[in-house]
């Protein structure tokens, strides 16, 4: 029987690529997504399609109330910044930062992994294009892995971050080589009611640029 | 204005003592409890009474679905062990262990603390009487604190564990000196439908013994 792995799956470009990678590595994949009050909840529909496409062993959508804490443009009633340059994006931690989000997501993944008897957890964090988020850095991942192994009975957890040092273009090139259908994925923080990407938030800008640099056609429908 | 602190409050003896300690240290206290599918959900009523008694600035009860993962006698349909000796309790990690529970609780506390602008988080873990739980050990707390400071914008978090090296009797003595009303607290893992403590689970046994050793009358009504 193949080894089990828990894959954090947001519905975005990065986590779809990570799921493809874990699948290619012959893991039996348990995908976990979160309904956390994000305004871009359409990403959960994308996550479901991606999970089905990859025929995961199980896909769980966990509802958590991060919105109750406020503090982020992704969960509170704060405008998503538009049309920023990369210098502006990199100047400070963006308002789209959600306090402790990856810590909470990884804690749930850890709980599920321990119950499943899975030692491997995959997360699509990236320290290159999104360096503004502190919980995407290698130091954070290493610290969480250490914490996970002290927190649990099993104490043999490995966090896999295959994208952490890749540019968005490199992630897309990797995904294309793995056969990812990026039309299933969504990146926009502030889509139209019909689910079309705005084309102007940081996430859309980085996605567009990534496809251009990778020399791949972007299948996204922008507003 | 006094400094804010987030206090994890279960409704048990330990966390009530921790809240008393934080109150005495003049923190403005934000109490956080969890409805996580525990069979002993009466502890949430106790948590509410304790929070009111200490006039906390705010008390949040966060609903999380740990039960969906199964794997513990506290959340799944597994019998709670009764009348065990301390040697039996210490022989292995007990079936009442909930996978990654403190990691998840601390992650939520971290998110709330960051939004509140609080740098201090109090948790009533104890490595003496409950050494069977890996996520109550000092190594775990230190690793989580390090993770918290890498995960967040603020990066100045301090985890306070005033009980970590105390015996149950010492915790009760400390609490009595702080004026804790232990009649408000509850420890039982498997209470009667009316909320009376069973008197026979590990938690009841350790509570009883603690009061005896501290030379304090146990106000608990046992079945």
Interface residues (C-beta under 8 A of the other chain):
Chain A: X60 X62 X63 X64 X65 X66 X68 X69 X70 X71 X93 X97 X99 X100 X101 X102 X103 X104 X107 X108 X110 X111 X112 X114 X115 X134 X135 X137 X139 X140 X143 X144 X146 X147 X148 X150 X151 X152 X153 X155
Chain B: X60 X62 X63 X64 X65 X66 X68 X69 X70 X71 X93 X97 X99 X100 X101 X102 X103 X104 X107 X108 X110 X111 X112 X114 X115 X134 X135 X137 X139 X140 X143 X144 X146 X147 X148 X150 X151 X152 X153 X155
